[in-house]
Structure formats: C-alpha cells, structure tokens
Amino acid sequence: MDIRELVRDRVETVRAIMLQINEASWLADTLGDSEQRLKATEARKRLAQVLSDPDDYQALRGAPPQDDPLLARQVDMLTRAYARNQMTPEEIAEQAHMEEEIEEVFVHFRAELDGRSVSENDINEILRDEQDTAARRRAWEASKQIGRLVAPKLVELVEARNRAARRMGYRDFFAMSLALDELDEDELFALMGALAAATDELFAREKGRIDGALAARFGVEPGSVGPWHYSDPFFQRAPDDGSLDLDYIFKGKDLPKLASRFFAGIGMDVEDILARSDLYERPGKYQHAYCNDMDREGDIRTICNLRDNHDWMSTLLHELGHGVYFKYIDRSLPWALREHAHTLTTEAVAMIMGNQVFDARWLVRIAGVDEDEAARIESAAARRSALQSLVFIRWCLALVNFERELYANPRRDLNALWRELVAVYQGTKAPDGRDEPDWAAKIHVALYPVYYQNYMLGELLAAQMVQAIAARAGTASFTDMPEVGQWFVDEVFAPGARWHWNELVRRATGSPLGAQAFTERLAILTD
C-alpha cells in the first residue's frame, strides 16, 4: 500500500469512529446519559487502538517527501496523531476508563450550598449579585467541592498519561502534548515570561483598583478582599466594579436571535447551527459550553446553558465564532484538513466574536441600545474589554505554569503549588488554613489537559487579527460589515488545516504571531 492509499484508508477509518464519538458524546452531554458516555468511551478506545498501530506509524514516519502539499500535510497530521497514541492496549483502556469516571463526576455534579443543590450558573449569579460576604464565601467554597471528589483519581490519571508519554520517549505528557500540537515549549515559556514581565506592574495597579472598588462595595478593608469577592470562582474575568453593568441590556432578550442578526450582518448564516444546538440548562445536562463539528460536512452544534445576561450573550457569540469557523472551511479539502489550523486560531476568532458585547456599534445595531447610551458606555466598555483580557491572561499564566509542574511531579504538594501560583500571577490569597485541591475543580485540568495555552495564544492572535481588520476596514468595529466577514472566510476559515498555524497567521495578518498587538491593546488601561 503506497502512502496515498494508506492515508486515504486510515482517514476513512478515523472519520467513521469520530462520528460515533461525537454522536455519543452529544447525547451523553445533553441528556446526562451514562450509557451514551460509555459508548463514547468505547469509541475513543477504538480510535486510540487504530492510531496505536506501530506499522502504520513507521510507514508514515518513513514516507518520502510529497510533491502534493495537501497530501504532505495529511501525512504530517496523521504522523502526529499516531505518535500521540503509541500506547499499549492496557494503557489505552486504563486512561479511557479513568477519564470516563472523572467526566461522569463533572457532568452530574451539583454543589451543595445551604442545604440545597445548586448549578454552576447559580453559583456564578451569587458571585455576581450577592452583597453578603459570608454568603459569597459559602458559594465560592461550594464551587470547589468537586475538587476533593476528583483530585485523587486525577493524580492517578496524570501518572498514567506520564507513564505512556515517557515510554514513547518524552519527558512527560505535558512536553509530548505541546510538541505534537506544533508548539515549541521553550518558545512558549519565553513568551509567557515576557508577557508576565510586561503586565506585572499594570496588573498590580489594576488589581489594586479592582480590590479597592470591591472593598467599598462589600464594606471590607482592601486587604480583606478574598477570592469570593470576585465575580467567578477562579478570578478569570474582571469583576463588576460598578463602572459598567451591561446585564440590563440583555434582560428578557432572545439571545440566539441577537447572535443570528449579528452574524447575518457580516455575511454568515448561523440559523442552521442554532437549530441543531442545545441552548438552555436543565438537570443532568453538561454545565459548560462548547461547539463541535460533528462530521466536517456541515453538522455543527453548540451546547450552552443560556440565561439573559451579558456573560451568556458573550459566551453564545464565542461558541458561534467556533461554529462559523467550522462551517466556512473549504469542503473541497480532504476530510483530514477540514478543521481549524490550530486550536489557538479558532479560539482567537471566538474571542473576537465574544468581545462584540463591548462594542458600541454592536450594542446599537444588534442589542438595540440607544446611540447616546452606547456613546456613554463606549469608553468604559473598551476599558472593561481590555481589563478582561489582562485578567484572563494572568489567569492563563497561573494555570499553564501549574499544569507544567503538575506533570513534572504529580505527587508534590499540589494544593500548596496552586496557592503559590495564583498568588504570583493573580495576586489572590487563599483563606488562612485552607488546604484543599481547588486546582482540581477546574474541568480543563482533568478533561482538556495541556489546552489552556491555546486560550492565551488565542488572546494574542485575537488582538493581532483585530489590528489587521482595522488596517483593512478603517475600523475595528465591524458589525454589519460583510467585507470583514468575507476576510474571515477567505483568509482564516477556508484554508482549514492546509498550513502550519503560524503560516496561516502570517498570511492573514501580515506577520507571525507575537505579543505586540496585545500589549498595545492594553494601553487604554494606562490612559
């Protein structure tokens, strides 16, 4: 079998199994169906077994250079997929079983708070609205209850991932994951170090301002502001400091209709995506949000748990940003290349779309805000958007550094490590005497490992893309500008995975990925 036949045959096998995984996972997440989750797990095991074939792997590694660039790219992508799965059947089964167990806990978990079961949405609303510090603290502590449930099994899973990665010749699972995802670890951490240094002073000043506003709001001393005074359990987002409240804009609004109107205005139809999606919360349903391309043929769906507020409007736009990326990939490409160039490129697009809720033009034309009102909040909204990016980047720095250390030594005192890193990068301090596995309450650490750097890099790329849009369109506000939508389609979406991600970035924005556009975006915080 020549290399072209091998690629065609194995891709077809992967395609069939991926469809089974996606269908079963969708039913498991929307219905809370344990039987479907087991089906998804079994299908993942079959996929890993296919990709673990050592003869196929050697054939792909030893393939001569290809004149056909699309075939060459498929060989490269398949080789990396096989490299990730060079595990024994026992290793495959062990990891799949542990991941299934942890996933079941996350899907069905509801925190216990004041004698009642509460959802993630409920906790987030308490952290957004509650004035009583004691009630906020109880809600924050409840959000971490799941950490204690999953931490022991998660450490075992980390060790299992490491055993397989080391047997395959990698330092650990973290190093393997970056290498096989076309990310250079040294370059990544050099960039992270530069980002930390560039934002240390600014973040310290802004956090001092945030803490001062929160202290005034809750009637405490600035030094007594605790992690429960922020607006989410991990201080991922800039909390409401009283300068900007956009929730009233979305009260009673049909969020999917607003989202559809926005995307239609830039020449993208999302009605078919929304029709297939599961948008509202209910017991037993997955509590987070995601978008998935089920078959790379047009069946694109998103899961949300919408409530009529600013955060969920932003989240819906974010997920539909992923959706339009999937939808407008050139379907004449081979199936294996009908995906985003890299996770960081689709995250960048999603972030740009989610940030539209801060844009005055979007607020007027889509949300129906009066022009005078939009003008009044424009500067505060622009500042809030930049502050949000700053807060999020610092959170990313904490989490990515934690994951690196987690895989380097999963038996160290992880609770202490977590407290140290959030203190360094987020400036937050755990309550005296607290020694809990709060790190394990973050779903990504368990089920989406070595992923968070893509959000961080996505923030940098989003800023770089917005600069490119402004250079072409004369403005970074692109609501009702189909020419900007066409730029996304032609320059970002349609190429799929035909090129290395940084080549796509260079072609689309004019330069490789860097931090300059992002740091320039933060300049508004110094005005």
N, C-alpha and C positions, 0 to 999 in steps of 0.2 A: 504494500500500500504506500503510494507516494504521499508527500506531506500535505498536498492539497486535499486528497481523499481522506487522510487522517483527520484533518481539521474539520472537513465537512461532516464526517461521520460522528466525531465526538461532540461537535457543537449541536448536532441534532439530538443526541442523547441528553446533553445538558439542558437543552431547550425544553424537552418533554418533562424532565424532572423538575425544573424550575417552575413550570406551570403548576405542577402538583403541589409544590411547596407554597406557592403564592395563594392558591385557592384554599388550601387547608389552613394556612395562617390567617387569611382574611376571615374565615368562618370562626376560627378559634378566638380571634381578637374582637370580632363584632358580637359574637354570641356567648363568649366565655365557655366554649365547648371543649372540654378536656379531650374528648375522642378525636376531634379535629387537630388539636395540638399534638397529640400522639402521632397522627398521620403526617403532620408536617415534620416532626422529628424523624420519623422513619424515612421520609423522602430526603431529608438533609443527609442522613446516614448513607442512603444510596448514592447521592451525588458525591459525597466525600469518597466513597468507595470507588466510583468511576474515576475520579480525579487522583486517586492514590496509585493508579496503575504505574509501576516503575518502568515498564517497557515503553508505554506511551510517553512518559516523561523524558526518557532518554532519547526517544525519537525526535521529540520537539526540541530538546536542548541541542541535539546534534544536527538539526536541519540546516542546510546551507543557506546563505543569504538569498532572499527572494527578490526578484525583479518587480513583482506586483506589490505595491506598497500596502494595499488593503490585506493581502494575504500575509505579508510580513508582520503587520500589526496584530492580526489574529493569532499568528504563531507566538508572538511576544506575550500577548494577554493570556493565552492558554498555558504557556510555559509557566507563567507566574501563578496561575490558578492551580496547576499541578504541583508546583513547588510548595505551595501552602498546605497541600493535602497529602504529602508523602508520609502518611501515618499508617500504623498497623490497624487492622480491623478492630482490635481491642481498644486502641486509643480513640478511634472514631466513635465507637459505641460509648465509651466512658464519657467523653466530652459532650456528646449529644444528650446523654441521659442527665448529666448534671445541669446543662443549660435548660433542658425541659423543666426540671424541677424548680429551678430559680425563676424561670419565666412564669410558671404557674403561680408562684407566690406573688410576683409583681402584678399579674393580671387580676387576681382575685382579692388582693389586699385592700382593706379599707381601715384607716386608722381609727382607734378608739379615743374619743375625746369627750370628757364629761359624761361618760356613760352611754354615749351613742356612737354609731358607726358613721364616719364622715369620708367623703371622697376627696381627691386631690383638689378639685375645684372648690369644695367647701373650705378647705384649709387656706387656699390662695385668697379666697374672699375675706376670710378672717384677717389674714395678714395685710390685706389691702385696706380694710374698713374699720376694724375693731380699734377702739380707743383705749381699752383697759389693758395695761401692760401684763398683768397676770394672765388674762385670757389669751393674749397673744403668745405668751411664753408656753402655755399649755398646748396651743395649736402647733407651734414650732416643734416642740418636743414630740408631739403625736406624729408629725410628718417624718420623724426619724425612726419610728418604731420598727419599720420594715428592715432597717439596717441590722438590727440584732437578729432578725429572723434569717437573713440570707448570708451574713458575713462568714460563718464557719464553712458553709458549702462553697461560697465564692472563693475563699482562700484555697480550698481543695481544687477548684476549677482552674485557678491561676497556676497552681503547681502542675496540674495535668497539661495545660497548654504549654508551660515551660518545658516539661519533660519531652514532649513531642518536638518542640522547636529546637531544643538542644541536640536531640538525636539527629535532626536534619542539618546540624552544623551552625546554628545561630546562637548568639549569646543568650537570648531569651525570646519569649513570644513578642515582647514589645519591639525589639530590634527587627525580628522577622517581619512583623506586620508593616512597619514603615518601609523596609526595603522592598517588599513585594507590592507595596502601594505606590511605588515610584517617588518616594520621599527619602531624601538623604538625612540621616539622623543628625550628623554634625551640623549641616546647614540649617536644619530646623531649629536646633537648640541655640545656635549662634543668633538666628533671627529672634528667637524668644528672649534671649538675653538682651539683645538690642532693644526690643520692644519694652521689656521691663525697665531698662535704664531710661529710655525715652519718656516713659509715662510715670515713673516713680514719684517725681515731685508734683506733677499735675494731679495724679490720683490722690496723693496725700492731701493736697489742698481741697480737691473736690469732695473727698470723703469727709474731711473736717466740716465742710459746708453742709453736706448731707446730714451728718450727725448732729450738727447744731440745729438744723431745721427739725429733725426728728425729736431731739430733746425738748424743743419748745412745744412741739405737737403733743407729746406724751407726758410732759411735765416731769422730766427727769434731768439729771445733770448730763452734759455731753459725754463724760467719762463713763456713764452708766448705760449708754445705749448698747443693747445686746443684739444678737443675731435675729431675735424675734421682732425687733423693731423695723426690720427691712420688709419689703413687700413680697418676698418669695423665700422659700426655705433655705436657699443656697446663696442669696445675695448675687444672683445672676443678672438682675435688672436694676436699673436706677429706681429707687423707691419714690413714691409721691412725696414731694417736699412742699406741696401747697402751691407751687408756681404754675402748675399745668395739670388740669384734670380733664381728660377727653372722654371719660366714660359716658357723660350725659349725651354726647353726640350720638351714641350707638344704642341708647336705651330705647327698646321697642322696635328697633330697626331689623330688617331682614338682611342679615349679614351676607348670605350667599348671593342675594340679588345685587348688593353693592359690589361684591367681588366680581360678579359676572359683568356688570356695567363697566367697571374699570378695565378688565382685560379686553372686552369688546372694543373699547376706545383706543386700544393700542394694536388692534387687529388680531386678537387672539380669542378664540371661542373656548370657553370652559364649561358650557352648559352640559356637554356630554360627560365631563369629569364629575361635575356636581351630581348628575343624575345617578351615577354609579356609586356615589360615596355614602358614607355613614357619618352623619354630621353632629348628632346630638347624644348627650350622655344618657346612660341607663345602668342599672345594676348589672355587674358582671362583665361589663364592656371594658376594653383597654382604655386606660385613663389619659393616655398621652395623645400625640398627634403624629401622623406620618402620611406620606403619599407614596404609592407604589405603582410601577408599570407592570401589570400582571403578565403580559405576554409579548411586549415590544411590537404589538400590532395595533395598538390603539385603545386597549382596555386599561385605562388609568383611573385610579381611585384614591381617595383620601379618607382617613379616619380623623375626626375631630370630636370635641365634646363642647360644642358652642354654647356660650352664654352671651347676652347682648352687652358686651363691654369692649373697651379699647384693645385689651390684650388678645381676646379671641378674634377680633377683626384682623389684627396684625397676624395672628397665627394662621388664619384661613388664607390670607394673601400669601403668606410664606409658603404654605403647603401647595397652593395652586401655582406658585412660582416653580416649584419642583415639577408640578403637573404639566405646565406648558413646555418646560424643557423636554420632558419625555415626549410630549405629543408632537413637537415640531422637529424632532430628529429625522433626518432623511431616511425614509423607509426603503430606499433602494440600496442602502448599505447592507452588507452581510449582517445577519442577526446578531452575531457576537459584538459588532461595533455599534449597535443601536442602543447605546447607553451614554450617559454623560461622560465627558472627557476625564473627569475625576470627581470624587465626592466634593472637593472644595469648590469646583466650578458650579455645581448645582446649588450648593449652599450659598454661594455668592449671589446667584440670581434670586434665590428665595429670600435672602436678607434684603435685597433691594426692593423686592415687592412688598415684603412685610413692613418696611420703613415708610411706605407711602402714607400710612396713617398719620405721619408727622408733617406731611407736605401740604402747604396751604392750597395749592391748585387742586390737589386730590380732595381735600376737605370741602372745597366749594363745589366742585363739579360732580363728585361722587357721593359724598356724605350729605350734601345739601346745606352746608354751613353758610351763613350769611357772609358776604365778602368782607364787611367791616370786622365781623367777629374773627374770620380767618386771618385778616391782617393783624388783628390784635394779638393773636396767639402764635403768629408765624415765627417770630424771633425766639420765643420761649420753646416752641416746638422744635426748631432747628437745634437749639441748645440741648434740649432733652434728648434728641436723637443722637447727638454726638456724645453726650454723657452716658447714654445707654451703651454705646459701642465701647467706651472706655471701661465702664464697669464690667461689661461682658468679657473684654479682652483680659482683664485682670483675673476674672474667674477662670478663664481658659488656661492661663498661665499656671494657676494653682492646680487645676485638675490634670493637665498633661504632665506636669512635673510629678504629681502624685502617682500617676499610672506608671511612669518610668521606674520610680522607686518601688512600687508595688511588685512589678515583675522582676526587678533586680533582687528583691528579698521579701517574699510574701510572709515570712514568719517574724519579721521585725515588729516593733510596736506600731502598728498602722494607725491606731487611734491618735497616738502622740504625733506621728508624722503628719496626719491630716490637720491637726490643730496648729502645728508649726507652719505648714504651707499656707493655710488660709490666713494666718496672721501676717505672714510675709507679703503675700500678693493681694489680699483683700482687706487687710487691716482689721480683721474681725477677731474677737477673742471668745473662746468657749467659756461657758459659765464655770466658775470655780468648782472643782471636784467632779466635773463631767468627764467620764471616760467611757464613751460609747462609740460604736463603729458607724459614725454618721456618714463616713465616706461610702459605705455600702448601701445607703439609701438612694444613691444616685444610680438610676437604672442603666446608664451608659457604661458604668464601670463593670457591671456584670454581663450585660447582654449585647452591648455595642462596643467591644473593647478596642482600645487604641484608635478611637474615632474622633475625639474632641479636637485634636489639632486641625482637623478639617474645618471645623467651625471658625477657629481662629484665623486660619489662612483664608477662609471664605470672607471674613470681615475685611481683610486687607484687599482681596480681589474685588469685593463689592465697591470699596472706595475707588479703586483703580478703574473699574467699569463706569462708575458714575462720572468720573473725570472725563473718560472717553466719550460718554454720551453728551456731556456739556460742551465738549470741544466740537462735536459734530452738529448738535441741535441748537447750540447757543444757550441752553438752559439745562439744569439737572432735573427740573420738574417736567415730567413727560406724560402726564395724564392727557388723554385724547390726542396723542401724537403717534399715529400709526407708523410713521417713519422710524421711530425709535423701536417700536415692536418689531419692525422688519429687520433692524440692525441685530436685535437679539436672535431672531430666527436665522438670519443668514450667517452671522459671524460667530455665534455661540452655540445655538441649538443644533442646526442642521449637520455640522461636521461630526456629531456624535463622538465616538472614541477613536476616530481615524488617526489622530495625532497624540503625541505626548501632551499632557495637560498644559505644560508651560509653553509649548509651541502654539497651542490654541490661544493662550493668554496673550502671547506676543502678537499674533495675527490680529486678534480682536481689539487690543488696546494700544498696540504700538510698542510695548516693551514687556520684558518678563516680569513676573510677579515680584513686587517689592513692597516696602512699608511706607514709602514717601507719601502716597496719596492718603493713606490712613492717618498719618501724623498731621498732615495738612488739614484734614477734616476736623481734627481736634482743636485747631487753632481758635475756633469760635469760643472755646471754653476759657481762653486767656484774654478775651476782649473785655 
